[in-house]
C-alpha cells in the first residue's frame, strides 16, 4: 500500500552517491583538499608518490597532489554530506520498485489507491478510508506527494548550506595548508643558512685553535732544535779533539809524536778551554710536552684554548668533585682560568687522597674517563675510613691546588669506628647541625643548649646560670634548625624559638591535650618542602604539626598499637619527599606517614636480632647521600640502619663506654658532609662517625 516516488530524484541521488573510482555506492567517504570525495578503501588502493621522505596522493578526478597525513588516509575529513544523502536515498529506495501509480490497486478491495493515511503512513483506497482507517488523518495521494516532496526539499536545504560551508572551510584549509608549507620552507631555509653560518664560524675557530696549537708546538720544537744544534756542535767539537789525539797516537814514528808535542799540547789547551764550558751534569731538556686542550664552548668564536707551560697549568684548579657512591668512586674535572675544561691525557693525570690530620699514607686511586663526558675523570679508590680527605691532583709534574673532600658515613663498611668523640657533656639528648657546621646539642641534665664548632670545640652555651642569651630551659630535648637559621627546642610542655645567639624569639604551648598543648614533647623535625614543624607529643601519643609561624595546623595519632597509633613516640624525621618517619617507642617499630598524617607503612618488631628493635628512640635520615634510615635503640645499645622501605642494612654498637660502644644512645643527625652525630646519653658524650 505504498506510492512509487519520483524516479528523477532517485537517479540524481544515485549519481551523487556513486564513487568515481569503484563506480559503486560510497563506503566511508573521505573528502580531499580539492573537494573531491572517494571511498576510503579506494584511496588506500591508489599509488603514492614519495618526495623528500614525504608521501603524496594524486586526486583521481583533478590530479591535484595532496600530502598524505602522518596519521594515514583516515585523517582526511569525512564527507558528511554524502552520508546524509545516503540516508535520504535509503528512504526513497523503499518505494523505488513499485508499479506505476495508475495501475496500483488495493489488495483488500481492488480499488485504486487514491489516498495516503498520515496516521498509518500508508497508501489506501476509498473503502479503506471508511473501514480500516476511519477517523485517521488522510489526504489525496497527489496532495500528500506534493507535501512529501516539499519536505524533502526542505531537508535538502540545510544539507546544501552545510555543503557550501564545508566547501568553503576545505578551501580555507587548503589555503592555510599552502601558507604553512610556504612558511615552513622559508624557516627551514633560514635554519640551514644559520647552521652554515655557525659551521663557518666553528671552522674559523677550529683554524684559529689549530694555529695556536701549531705555534705552541713550533715554539717548543724550536727550543729543542736550538738545544739539539748546540749539543751537536759540542759533540762535534769533542769528537774532533778525540780524533786529533787518536791520530797523533797512531803515528808510527815516536820521534814525530814527540817533535809535535808542544804544538799538540797548545792546541789541546785551547780546546780544553772550549770544552770546559760544556757541563754534562747541567744538561736538561728545556721543553716538555706539557700542553693540553681546554674545552669549553663559551661562544662559537671561542671553543677552547691551548694551556701550555708550568705557570699556565698552575693557574688551573679542580673544578668540581661529586659525592662518593656506593662503589667508592667520585668524579672531578679541571678548570682553566677562562672556565673551560682541561682535556688531560690519562697517563699525565695523577690523583691521590690523603686523610686530614691522621698522618696516614695517601690512598692509591685509578683514574679513568669516558667518551661520553670529555673533561670529566672518574676516580676509583678504597678509603678504609670516612671523614675529611685532601684531594691531590697532578697534571704532568705540576701539582694543582689541593681540594677537600668528605667521605660520608658508609654503613656497608666492615669496620665502623667513630672519627672522634666530644666529651664533657651532661646527658646530651638532641643534636642538630647548621649549614655552616655549627653543632647544636641539648644537655638535658644541666638544662642548657651547647654550640660546638666543626672540630668539636665549645663556642657557647645558653639557657642556664652563667650562660649567654636570655632563655631558660627546664628539660630541653628535641632540637631543629629552621631554614632562616633559628633554633627550635622542645622543652617542658613548650616549644621555644631562639636565635643562634641564644635570645628568645617566641614560645608556644602549655600542658594539656588540646591543640598547642603538650605532654612531654620530645623530637622535632622540619619539612624541607613546606617548612612545617612536626613535634612528637610523647605523653599524648600523637604528632602535632605547626605552621612555620608556630600556629597550629593539624595533628595525627592516638594511643594504641594499630597502624597510625602510638605508644610513647620518641623522635621524628622527614625525608626529601616529605614523608614522615616516627619512632613508636613502646611498640618497638618505625611508622611512616604522608605529610598530612595518613599511614603509609611500618617496619620493625621487638627483639635484638638484626632488623628487630628494642626501645627505639632517635631517628635520622641520610637525605644528602643514601636515603638510609638510622635508628638508635636504648635497650639494644646500638644503631640500626634500614632502607626507606624498612629493609635491614646493618647495625653497629654495643653496651659499654669504649669508643665503639654506647650507653643509651638518644638523638642523632647527619651534617651536610655526611658525618653522623650520635648523643651517647649515659656516657655523656657526642660520638661522631
KOLROZA-574966 format. One record per residue (C-alpha): residue number from 1; x negated, z negated, y negated; residue in one letter. Coordinates in steps of 0.05 Angstrom, whole numbers, plus 5000, padded with zeros to 4 digits. Example, Ala and Ser with C-alpha at 12.3 -4.5 7.8 and 13.67 -1.06 7.14 Angstrom:
BEGIN
(1, (4754, 4844, 5090), A)
(2, (4727, 4857, 5021), S)
***
This chain:
BEGIN
(1, (5000, 5000, 5000), X)
(2, (4943, 5019, 4952), X)
(3, (4935, 5072, 4900), X)
(4, (4878, 5122, 4900), X)
(5, (4834, 5115, 4838), X)
(6, (4806, 5170, 4794), X)
(7, (4752, 5209, 4832), X)
(8, (4716, 5226, 4767), X)
(9, (4699, 5154, 4752), X)
(10, (4675, 5143, 4823), X)
(11, (4630, 5204, 4822), X)
(12, (4598, 5183, 4756), X)
(13, (4585, 5113, 4785), X)
(14, (4554, 5143, 4848), X)
(15, (4509, 5186, 4806), X)
(16, (4487, 5127, 4764), X)
(17, (4475, 5085, 4826), X)
(18, (4431, 5135, 4863), X)
(19, (4355, 5124, 4864), X)
(20, (4318, 5188, 4845), X)
(21, (4264, 5174, 4898), X)
(22, (4302, 5157, 4962), X)
(23, (4368, 5191, 4938), X)
(24, (4406, 5131, 4965), X)
(25, (4441, 5075, 4930), X)
(26, (4394, 5027, 4893), X)
(27, (4366, 4968, 4932), X)
(28, (4336, 4913, 4889), X)
(29, (4329, 4960, 4829), X)
(30, (4269, 4950, 4782), X)
(31, (4261, 4978, 4711), X)
(32, (4193, 5006, 4689), X)
(33, (4169, 5002, 4616), X)
(34, (4190, 5075, 4608), X)
(35, (4263, 5051, 4622), X)
(36, (4270, 5089, 4688), X)
(37, (4295, 5050, 4747), X)
(38, (4278, 5054, 4822), X)
(39, (4286, 5014, 4885), X)
(40, (4231, 4962, 4894), X)
(41, (4214, 4989, 4963), X)
(42, (4209, 5060, 4934), X)
(43, (4159, 5035, 4882), X)
(44, (4120, 5000, 4936), X)
(45, (4112, 5066, 4973), X)
(46, (4083, 5103, 4912), X)
(47, (4008, 5116, 4907), X)
(48, (3968, 5074, 4857), X)
(49, (3911, 5095, 4811), X)
(50, (3852, 5048, 4801), X)
(51, (3811, 5046, 4737), X)
(52, (3762, 4990, 4719), X)
(53, (3788, 4942, 4772), X)
(54, (3860, 4954, 4746), X)
(55, (3915, 4989, 4785), X)
(56, (3964, 5037, 4751), X)
(57, (4032, 5064, 4774), X)
(58, (4058, 5132, 4753), X)
(59, (4133, 5138, 4740), X)
(60, (4164, 5190, 4789), X)
(61, (4210, 5214, 4734), X)
(62, (4169, 5219, 4669), X)
(63, (4098, 5208, 4698), X)
(64, (4085, 5151, 4648), X)
(65, (4027, 5108, 4672), X)
(66, (4042, 5034, 4676), X)
(67, (3992, 4978, 4692), X)
(68, (4010, 4941, 4755), X)
(69, (4022, 4867, 4741), X)
(70, (3975, 4818, 4775), X)
(71, (4036, 4787, 4809), X)
(72, (4056, 4854, 4840), X)
(73, (4116, 4901, 4835), X)
(74, (4165, 4844, 4840), X)
(75, (4143, 4823, 4770), X)
(76, (4177, 4885, 4739), X)
(77, (4244, 4866, 4707), X)
(78, (4308, 4871, 4749), X)
(79, (4356, 4927, 4729), X)
(80, (4415, 4880, 4719), X)
(81, (4460, 4936, 4691), X)
(82, (4454, 4974, 4756), X)
(83, (4472, 4912, 4796), X)
(84, (4534, 4904, 4752), X)
(85, (4553, 4977, 4763), X)
(86, (4544, 4967, 4839), X)
(87, (4595, 4911, 4836), X)
(88, (4645, 4954, 4798), X)
(89, (4633, 5012, 4846), X)
(90, (4649, 4966, 4905), X)
(91, (4716, 4951, 4873), X)
(92, (4734, 5024, 4865), X)
(93, (4709, 5043, 4934), X)
(94, (4764, 5001, 4967), X)
(95, (4815, 5055, 4950), X)
(96, (4768, 5115, 4947), X)
(97, (4791, 5148, 5012), X)
(98, (4867, 5140, 5004), X)
(99, (4910, 5204, 5009), X)
(100, (4939, 5239, 4948), X)
(101, (4987, 5194, 4909), X)
(102, (5042, 5247, 4912), X)
(103, (5046, 5241, 4988), X)
(104, (5035, 5166, 4995), X)
(105, (5097, 5132, 5023), X)
(106, (5116, 5061, 5041), X)
(107, (5101, 5047, 5114), X)
(108, (5161, 5000, 5118), X)
(109, (5216, 5041, 5083), X)
(110, (5189, 5112, 5080), X)
(111, (5199, 5113, 5005), X)
(112, (5148, 5137, 4952), X)
(113, (5100, 5084, 4927), X)
(114, (5123, 5084, 4854), X)
(115, (5108, 5012, 4833), X)
(116, (5049, 4964, 4831), X)
(117, (5062, 4890, 4843), X)
(118, (5017, 4849, 4798), X)
(119, (5034, 4786, 4835), X)
(120, (5012, 4812, 4903), X)
(121, (4962, 4863, 4877), X)
(122, (4995, 4918, 4920), X)
(123, (5030, 4985, 4912), X)
(124, (5103, 4983, 4933), X)
(125, (5165, 5025, 4937), X)
(126, (5233, 5014, 4903), X)
(127, (5261, 4980, 4965), X)
(128, (5202, 4932, 4968), X)
(129, (5215, 4913, 4896), X)
(130, (5284, 4886, 4911), X)
(131, (5269, 4858, 4981), X)
(132, (5199, 4832, 4994), X)
(133, (5176, 4829, 4921), X)
(134, (5238, 4804, 4887), X)
(135, (5223, 4762, 4825), X)
(136, (5150, 4787, 4825), X)
(137, (5115, 4819, 4767), X)
(138, (5111, 4894, 4779), X)
(139, (5108, 4958, 4738), X)
(140, (5108, 5032, 4746), X)
(141, (5046, 5055, 4782), X)
(142, (5027, 5102, 4725), X)
(143, (5032, 5046, 4674), X)
(144, (4992, 4998, 4719), X)
(145, (4939, 5053, 4729), X)
(146, (4932, 5062, 4654), X)
(147, (4925, 4987, 4643), X)
(148, (4874, 4983, 4700), X)
(149, (4832, 5040, 4671), X)
(150, (4834, 5007, 4603), X)
(151, (4810, 4942, 4633), X)
(152, (4753, 4978, 4669), X)
(153, (4732, 5010, 4604), X)
(154, (4734, 4942, 4571), X)
(155, (4690, 4915, 4627), X)
(156, (4641, 4972, 4615), X)
(157, (4638, 4958, 4541), X)
(158, (4593, 4894, 4546), X)
(159, (4553, 4928, 4600), X)
(160, (4536, 4985, 4554), X)
(161, (4520, 4937, 4498), X)
(162, (4474, 4897, 4544), X)
(163, (4443, 4961, 4570), X)
(164, (4426, 4983, 4500), X)
(165, (4399, 4914, 4483), X)
(166, (4356, 4916, 4546), X)
(167, (4330, 4985, 4529), X)
(168, (4310, 4962, 4460), X)
(169, (4278, 4900, 4490), X)
(170, (4240, 4941, 4541), X)
(171, (4218, 4987, 4486), X)
(172, (4194, 4928, 4445), X)
(173, (4158, 4901, 4506), X)
(174, (4124, 4968, 4515), X)
(175, (4102, 4968, 4442), X)
(176, (4077, 4896, 4448), X)
(177, (4040, 4914, 4511), X)
(178, (4005, 4970, 4474), X)
(179, (3987, 4923, 4417), X)
(180, (3958, 4872, 4465), X)
(181, (3918, 4924, 4503), X)
(182, (3892, 4953, 4438), X)
(183, (3873, 4885, 4411), X)
(184, (3843, 4866, 4478), X)
(185, (3799, 4927, 4478), X)
(186, (3774, 4910, 4409), X)
(187, (3760, 4838, 4428), X)
(188, (3722, 4860, 4490), X)
(189, (3681, 4908, 4447), X)
(190, (3666, 4851, 4399), X)
(191, (3645, 4806, 4457), X)
(192, (3599, 4860, 4484), X)
(193, (3569, 4872, 4415), X)
(194, (3559, 4797, 4404), X)
(195, (3527, 4790, 4473), X)
(196, (3480, 4848, 4458), X)
(197, (3460, 4816, 4393), X)
(198, (3448, 4749, 4428), X)
(199, (3407, 4784, 4482), X)
(200, (3365, 4818, 4428), X)
(201, (3353, 4751, 4394), X)
(202, (3335, 4720, 4460), X)
(203, (3287, 4776, 4475), X)
(204, (3255, 4765, 4407), X)
(205, (3249, 4691, 4423), X)
(206, (3220, 4709, 4491), X)
(207, (3168, 4754, 4458), X)
(208, (3152, 4700, 4407), X)
(209, (3144, 4646, 4460), X)
(210, (3104, 4693, 4504), X)
(211, (3057, 4709, 4446), X)
(212, (3050, 4635, 4433), X)
(213, (3032, 4623, 4506), X)
(214, (2982, 4681, 4505), X)
(215, (2950, 4652, 4442), X)
(216, (2941, 4584, 4475), X)
(217, (2913, 4619, 4538), X)
(218, (2866, 4663, 4496), X)
(219, (2842, 4604, 4455), X)
(220, (2826, 4564, 4517), X)
(221, (2794, 4623, 4552), X)
(222, (2752, 4638, 4490), X)
(223, (2725, 4567, 4491), X)
(224, (2710, 4574, 4565), X)
(225, (2679, 4643, 4553), X)
(226, (2633, 4615, 4500), X)
(227, (2613, 4559, 4546), X)
(228, (2601, 4609, 4602), X)
(229, (2557, 4652, 4557), X)
(230, (2517, 4592, 4534), X)
(231, (2509, 4568, 4606), X)
(232, (2489, 4637, 4629), X)
(233, (2437, 4643, 4574), X)
(234, (2409, 4574, 4592), X)
(235, (2408, 4593, 4665), X)
(236, (2372, 4659, 4650), X)
(237, (2320, 4622, 4609), X)
(238, (2307, 4572, 4665), X)
(239, (2304, 4628, 4716), X)
(240, (2252, 4665, 4672), X)
(241, (2209, 4602, 4669), X)
(242, (2215, 4594, 4743), X)
(243, (2197, 4667, 4755), X)
(244, (2136, 4663, 4709), X)
(245, (2109, 4603, 4746), X)
(246, (2122, 4634, 4814), X)
(247, (2088, 4700, 4794), X)
(248, (2028, 4662, 4767), X)
(249, (2021, 4623, 4831), X)
(250, (2028, 4685, 4874), X)
(251, (1963, 4718, 4846), X)
(252, (1910, 4727, 4900), X)
(253, (1851, 4711, 4854), X)
(254, (1844, 4638, 4840), X)
(255, (1797, 4655, 4783), X)
(256, (1851, 4696, 4748), X)
(257, (1901, 4639, 4753), X)
(258, (1852, 4591, 4722), X)
(259, (1830, 4641, 4669), X)
(260, (1902, 4646, 4644), X)
(261, (1914, 4572, 4650), X)
(262, (1912, 4558, 4575), X)
(263, (1959, 4616, 4557), X)
(264, (2007, 4596, 4612), X)
(265, (2008, 4523, 4592), X)
(266, (2020, 4541, 4519), X)
(267, (2078, 4586, 4540), X)
(268, (2105, 4531, 4585), X)
(269, (2101, 4482, 4528), X)
(270, (2142, 4528, 4484), X)
(271, (2192, 4540, 4539), X)
(272, (2197, 4465, 4554), X)
(273, (2217, 4453, 4482), X)
(274, (2274, 4502, 4491), X)
(275, (2296, 4478, 4559), X)
(276, (2293, 4406, 4536), X)
(277, (2355, 4420, 4495), X)
(278, (2394, 4435, 4560), X)
(279, (2422, 4367, 4584), X)
(280, (2457, 4379, 4650), X)
(281, (2484, 4309, 4651), X)
(282, (2525, 4323, 4588), X)
(283, (2554, 4387, 4615), X)
(284, (2630, 4385, 4617), X)
(285, (2686, 4436, 4613), X)
(286, (2716, 4433, 4544), X)
(287, (2784, 4460, 4562), X)
(288, (2838, 4442, 4613), X)
(289, (2900, 4476, 4640), X)
(290, (2940, 4422, 4604), X)
(291, (2994, 4463, 4572), X)
(292, (3067, 4463, 4592), X)
(293, (3131, 4496, 4571), X)
(294, (3182, 4452, 4536), X)
(295, (3251, 4478, 4549), X)
(296, (3310, 4467, 4502), X)
(297, (3355, 4519, 4471), X)
(298, (3360, 4488, 4402), X)
(299, (3384, 4556, 4378), X)
(300, (3377, 4627, 4401), X)
(301, (3317, 4632, 4356), X)
(302, (3284, 4571, 4388), X)
(303, (3289, 4568, 4464), X)
(304, (3227, 4526, 4475), X)
(305, (3154, 4513, 4457), X)
(306, (3085, 4510, 4487), X)
(307, (3056, 4440, 4488), X)
(308, (2981, 4441, 4494), X)
(309, (2925, 4391, 4489), X)
(310, (2916, 4316, 4494), X)
(311, (2943, 4300, 4425), X)
(312, (3006, 4341, 4434), X)
(313, (3021, 4312, 4503), X)
(314, (3010, 4241, 4478), X)
(315, (3067, 4252, 4429), X)
(316, (3116, 4266, 4486), X)
(317, (3157, 4209, 4516), X)
(318, (3201, 4193, 4575), X)
(319, (3270, 4212, 4550), X)
(320, (3318, 4182, 4599), X)
(321, (3318, 4141, 4663), X)
(322, (3382, 4133, 4702), X)
(323, (3401, 4072, 4745), X)
(324, (3378, 4062, 4815), X)
(325, (3421, 4090, 4870), X)
(326, (3431, 4062, 4940), X)
(327, (3375, 4110, 4963), X)
(328, (3327, 4073, 4916), X)
(329, (3315, 4133, 4873), X)
(330, (3323, 4150, 4800), X)
(331, (3311, 4209, 4755), X)
(332, (3274, 4218, 4689), X)
(333, (3258, 4273, 4640), X)
(334, (3202, 4281, 4589), X)
(335, (3218, 4300, 4518), X)
(336, (3173, 4337, 4469), X)
(337, (3172, 4317, 4395), X)
(338, (3224, 4371, 4380), X)
(339, (3271, 4341, 4433), X)
(340, (3260, 4397, 4483), X)
(341, (3246, 4380, 4556), X)
(342, (3177, 4389, 4586), X)
(343, (3171, 4431, 4649), X)
(344, (3112, 4399, 4683), X)
(345, (3084, 4426, 4749), X)
(346, (3097, 4375, 4803), X)
(347, (3023, 4367, 4823), X)
(348, (3008, 4349, 4750), X)
(349, (3061, 4294, 4744), X)
(350, (3050, 4224, 4770), X)
(351, (3095, 4164, 4765), X)
(352, (3089, 4091, 4787), X)
(353, (3128, 4027, 4779), X)
(354, (3094, 3961, 4762), X)
(355, (3134, 3895, 4766), X)
(356, (3135, 3859, 4699), X)
(357, (3100, 3791, 4697), X)
(358, (3089, 3787, 4771), X)
(359, (3018, 3814, 4779), X)
(360, (3039, 3858, 4837), X)
(361, (3007, 3925, 4853), X)
(362, (3040, 3989, 4828), X)
(363, (3093, 4017, 4873), X)
(364, (3079, 4087, 4900), X)
(365, (3131, 4140, 4885), X)
(366, (3147, 4210, 4908), X)
(367, (3164, 4260, 4852), X)
(368, (3210, 4318, 4868), X)
(369, (3253, 4366, 4827), X)
(370, (3309, 4415, 4838), X)
(371, (3321, 4487, 4816), X)
(372, (3390, 4468, 4790), X)
(373, (3365, 4420, 4738), X)
(374, (3298, 4442, 4709), X)
(375, (3261, 4388, 4670), X)
(376, (3293, 4330, 4708), X)
(377, (3250, 4296, 4760), X)
(378, (3274, 4254, 4818), X)
(379, (3232, 4193, 4833), X)
(380, (3236, 4162, 4902), X)
(381, (3207, 4093, 4916), X)
(382, (3219, 4029, 4954), X)
(383, (3216, 3967, 4910), X)
(384, (3215, 3904, 4951), X)
(385, (3249, 3862, 4897), X)
(386, (3297, 3875, 4839), X)
(387, (3284, 3859, 4767), X)
(388, (3245, 3889, 4709), X)
(389, (3192, 3943, 4721), X)
(390, (3146, 3983, 4677), X)
(391, (3151, 4058, 4690), X)
(392, (3083, 4091, 4681), X)
(393, (3084, 4167, 4675), X)
(394, (3022, 4211, 4672), X)
(395, (3022, 4286, 4655), X)
(396, (2956, 4317, 4677), X)
(397, (2910, 4259, 4659), X)
(398, (2949, 4239, 4597), X)
(399, (2985, 4172, 4602), X)
(400, (3052, 4172, 4565), X)
(401, (3081, 4111, 4532), X)
(402, (3108, 4061, 4582), X)
(403, (3182, 4053, 4594), X)
(404, (3221, 3994, 4621), X)
(405, (3268, 4000, 4680), X)
(406, (3310, 3945, 4710), X)
(407, (3324, 3949, 4785), X)
(408, (3393, 3917, 4793), X)
(409, (3411, 3867, 4847), X)
(410, (3418, 3901, 4914), X)
(411, (3458, 3863, 4967), X)
(412, (3435, 3913, 5021), X)
(413, (3362, 3887, 5017), X)
(414, (3340, 3846, 5077), X)
(415, (3303, 3795, 5034), X)
(416, (3348, 3769, 4978), X)
(417, (3309, 3720, 4935), X)
(418, (3320, 3697, 4863), X)
(419, (3279, 3725, 4806), X)
(420, (3276, 3655, 4776), X)
(421, (3317, 3592, 4765), X)
(422, (3335, 3557, 4700), X)
(423, (3337, 3482, 4707), X)
(424, (3352, 3423, 4661), X)
(425, (3426, 3439, 4660), X)
(426, (3481, 3389, 4675), X)
(427, (3535, 3414, 4723), X)
(428, (3538, 3487, 4699), X)
(429, (3608, 3513, 4713), X)
(430, (3617, 3582, 4680), X)
(431, (3570, 3635, 4655), X)
(432, (3575, 3699, 4613), X)
(433, (3522, 3746, 4585), X)
(434, (3528, 3784, 4519), X)
(435, (3506, 3856, 4507), X)
(436, (3441, 3830, 4475), X)
(437, (3428, 3789, 4538), X)
(438, (3444, 3720, 4510), X)
(439, (3467, 3676, 4568), X)
(440, (3527, 3630, 4553), X)
(441, (3535, 3571, 4600), X)
(442, (3589, 3517, 4602), X)
(443, (3559, 3450, 4621), X)
(444, (3619, 3411, 4645), X)
(445, (3581, 3347, 4657), X)
(446, (3559, 3339, 4584), X)
(447, (3619, 3374, 4551), X)
(448, (3579, 3429, 4516), X)
(449, (3560, 3502, 4516), X)
(450, (3487, 3523, 4521), X)
(451, (3459, 3590, 4498), X)
(452, (3396, 3618, 4532), X)
(453, (3354, 3679, 4516), X)
(454, (3336, 3733, 4567), X)
(455, (3277, 3693, 4593), X)
(456, (3319, 3631, 4602), X)
(457, (3295, 3592, 4542), X)
(458, (3347, 3549, 4508), X)
(459, (3365, 3577, 4440), X)
(460, (3420, 3528, 4421), X)
(461, (3478, 3487, 4447), X)
(462, (3543, 3464, 4415), X)
(463, (3604, 3423, 4429), X)
(464, (3573, 3354, 4439), X)
(465, (3540, 3300, 4399), X)
(466, (3478, 3322, 4361), X)
(467, (3491, 3395, 4375), X)
(468, (3504, 3453, 4327), X)
(469, (3572, 3481, 4308), X)
(470, (3636, 3445, 4293), X)
(471, (3673, 3448, 4360), X)
(472, (3685, 3393, 4410), X)
(473, (3699, 3402, 4484), X)
(474, (3729, 3357, 4537), X)
(475, (3714, 3393, 4602), X)
(476, (3693, 3465, 4587), X)
(477, (3699, 3510, 4648), X)
(478, (3711, 3585, 4644), X)
(479, (3676, 3628, 4592), X)
(480, (3681, 3700, 4570), X)
(481, (3656, 3743, 4511), X)
(482, (3703, 3789, 4473), X)
(483, (3685, 3859, 4451), X)
(484, (3678, 3834, 4379), X)
(485, (3627, 3781, 4402), X)
(486, (3669, 3717, 4402), X)
(487, (3666, 3666, 4458), X)
(488, (3729, 3645, 4495), X)
(489, (3726, 3578, 4532), X)
(490, (3777, 3545, 4577), X)
(491, (3778, 3470, 4562), X)
(492, (3825, 3412, 4577), X)
(493, (3893, 3448, 4575), X)
(494, (3869, 3492, 4518), X)
(495, (3834, 3559, 4504), X)
(496, (3783, 3559, 4448), X)
(497, (3757, 3618, 4409), X)
(498, (3690, 3604, 4376), X)
(499, (3634, 3644, 4342), X)
(500, (3567, 3657, 4374), X)
(501, (3540, 3601, 4329), X)
(502, (3590, 3550, 4356), X)
(503, (3641, 3549, 4299), X)
(504, (3714, 3541, 4314), X)
(505, (3757, 3603, 4302), X)
(506, (3823, 3588, 4338), X)
(507, (3853, 3546, 4394), X)
(508, (3918, 3554, 4435), X)
(509, (3951, 3514, 4489), X)
(510, (3976, 3445, 4508), X)
(511, (3993, 3410, 4574), X)
(512, (4056, 3437, 4607), X)
(513, (4083, 3493, 4650), X)
(514, (4114, 3539, 4598), X)
(515, (4084, 3599, 4562), X)
(516, (4018, 3580, 4529), X)
(517, (4020, 3513, 4565), X)
(518, (3966, 3498, 4616), X)
(519, (3948, 3450, 4672), X)
(520, (3872, 3451, 4681), X)
(521, (3856, 3523, 4661), X)
(522, (3793, 3550, 4693), X)
(523, (3768, 3622, 4699), X)
(524, (3775, 3672, 4642), X)
(525, (3769, 3748, 4644), X)
(526, (3780, 3802, 4591), X)
(527, (3808, 3870, 4608), X)
(528, (3759, 3926, 4590), X)
(529, (3818, 3972, 4578), X)
(530, (3870, 3931, 4539), X)
(531, (3827, 3873, 4514), X)
(532, (3880, 3825, 4541), X)
(533, (3856, 3756, 4563), X)
(534, (3872, 3734, 4634), X)
(535, (3869, 3658, 4644), X)
(536, (3872, 3622, 4711), X)
(537, (3923, 3566, 4703), X)
(538, (3897, 3525, 4762), X)
(539, (3946, 3467, 4764), X)
(540, (4006, 3512, 4751), X)
(541, (3983, 3561, 4806), X)
(542, (3991, 3622, 4763), X)
(543, (3956, 3671, 4717), X)
(544, (3973, 3673, 4643), X)
(545, (3959, 3737, 4605), X)
(546, (3946, 3732, 4530), X)
(547, (3941, 3787, 4478), X)
(548, (3874, 3796, 4442), X)
(549, (3901, 3752, 4385), X)
(550, (3915, 3697, 4438), X)
(551, (3990, 3704, 4434), X)
(552, (4028, 3701, 4500), X)
(553, (4041, 3766, 4537), X)
(554, (4064, 3750, 4607), X)
(555, (4047, 3710, 4670), X)
(556, (4050, 3721, 4744), X)
(557, (4044, 3679, 4807), X)
(558, (4073, 3613, 4834), X)
(559, (4054, 3560, 4885), X)
(560, (4054, 3585, 4956), X)
(561, (4018, 3626, 5009), X)
(562, (4057, 3691, 5006), X)
(563, (4029, 3754, 4974), X)
(564, (4027, 3742, 4899), X)
(565, (4029, 3666, 4906), X)
(566, (3970, 3618, 4896), X)
(567, (3944, 3550, 4916), X)
(568, (3896, 3525, 4862), X)
(569, (3867, 3591, 4839), X)
(570, (3796, 3583, 4812), X)
(571, (3768, 3645, 4779), X)
(572, (3786, 3716, 4760), X)
(573, (3751, 3783, 4750), X)
(574, (3774, 3852, 4727), X)
(575, (3743, 3918, 4749), X)
(576, (3731, 3981, 4708), X)
(577, (3800, 4008, 4727), X)
(578, (3835, 3946, 4701), X)
(579, (3853, 3918, 4770), X)
(580, (3854, 3842, 4772), X)
(581, (3819, 3801, 4827), X)
(582, (3839, 3727, 4833), X)
(583, (3804, 3674, 4875), X)
(584, (3861, 3640, 4913), X)
(585, (3821, 3576, 4929), X)
(586, (3861, 3536, 4979), X)
(587, (3890, 3599, 5011), X)
(588, (3817, 3619, 5023), X)
(589, (3827, 3691, 5001), X)
(590, (3820, 3741, 4945), X)
(591, (3883, 3774, 4918), X)
(592, (3883, 3839, 4879), X)
(593, (3936, 3857, 4827), X)
(594, (3954, 3913, 4779), X)
(595, (3944, 3898, 4704), X)
(596, (4017, 3877, 4698), X)
(597, (4012, 3828, 4756), X)
(598, (4041, 3868, 4814), X)
(599, (4009, 3851, 4881), X)
(600, (3963, 3906, 4908), X)
(601, (3921, 3877, 4965), X)
(602, (3887, 3815, 4992), X)
(603, (3827, 3801, 5036), X)
(604, (3792, 3740, 5067), X)
(605, (3812, 3684, 5114), X)
(606, (3788, 3613, 5124), X)
(607, (3723, 3606, 5162), X)
(608, (3648, 3611, 5159), X)
(609, (3637, 3677, 5196), X)
(610, (3616, 3740, 5158), X)
(611, (3676, 3764, 5118), X)
(612, (3711, 3697, 5120), X)
(613, (3717, 3649, 5061), X)
(614, (3716, 3573, 5057), X)
(615, (3733, 3544, 4989), X)
(616, (3721, 3607, 4948), X)
(617, (3713, 3590, 4875), X)
(618, (3677, 3640, 4830), X)
(619, (3682, 3716, 4828), X)
(620, (3648, 3774, 4792), X)
(621, (3645, 3850, 4800), X)
(622, (3583, 3893, 4791), X)
(623, (3621, 3944, 4749), X)
(624, (3559, 3976, 4720), X)
(625, (3529, 3998, 4786), X)
(626, (3560, 3989, 4855), X)
(627, (3630, 3962, 4840), X)
(628, (3619, 3909, 4894), X)
(629, (3656, 3842, 4891), X)
(630, (3615, 3777, 4893), X)
(631, (3649, 3712, 4913), X)
(632, (3618, 3642, 4910), X)
(633, (3640, 3593, 4965), X)
(634, (3631, 3519, 4951), X)
(635, (3646, 3497, 5023), X)
(636, (3602, 3551, 5055), X)
(637, (3548, 3542, 5001), X)
(638, (3537, 3617, 4996), X)
(639, (3554, 3682, 4961), X)
(640, (3594, 3734, 5000), X)
(641, (3596, 3807, 4980), X)
(642, (3654, 3855, 4992), X)
(643, (3674, 3925, 4972), X)
(644, (3733, 3932, 4925), X)
(645, (3776, 3944, 4987), X)
(646, (3754, 3878, 5018), X)
(647, (3704, 3906, 5069), X)
(648, (3649, 3855, 5081), X)
(649, (3579, 3877, 5059), X)
(650, (3532, 3818, 5062), X)
(651, (3522, 3744, 5046), X)
(652, (3465, 3701, 5023), X)
(653, (3451, 3628, 5011), X)
(654, (3459, 3562, 5050), X)
(655, (3466, 3488, 5033), X)
(656, (3404, 3457, 5001), X)
(657, (3361, 3455, 4939), X)
(658, (3308, 3507, 4956), X)
(659, (3303, 3569, 4913), X)
(660, (3346, 3609, 4961), X)
(661, (3398, 3554, 4973), X)
(662, (3459, 3527, 4936), X)
(663, (3495, 3461, 4929), X)
(664, (3566, 3481, 4908), X)
(665, (3559, 3549, 4873), X)
(666, (3612, 3560, 4819), X)
(667, (3614, 3613, 4765), X)
(668, (3574, 3678, 4770), X)
(669, (3566, 3742, 4730), X)
(670, (3523, 3804, 4720), X)
(671, (3486, 3826, 4657), X)
(672, (3482, 3898, 4635), X)
(673, (3415, 3908, 4670), X)
(674, (3444, 3888, 4738), X)
(675, (3416, 3817, 4742), X)
(676, (3462, 3767, 4777), X)
(677, (3470, 3697, 4748), X)
(678, (3498, 3641, 4792), X)
(679, (3517, 3570, 4769), X)
(680, (3490, 3521, 4822), X)
(681, (3534, 3461, 4804), X)
(682, (3504, 3402, 4841), X)
(683, (3433, 3428, 4836), X)
(684, (3443, 3430, 4760), X)
(685, (3412, 3498, 4752), X)
(686, (3425, 3572, 4738), X)
(687, (3398, 3619, 4792), X)
(688, (3380, 3690, 4771), X)
(689, (3377, 3747, 4822), X)
***
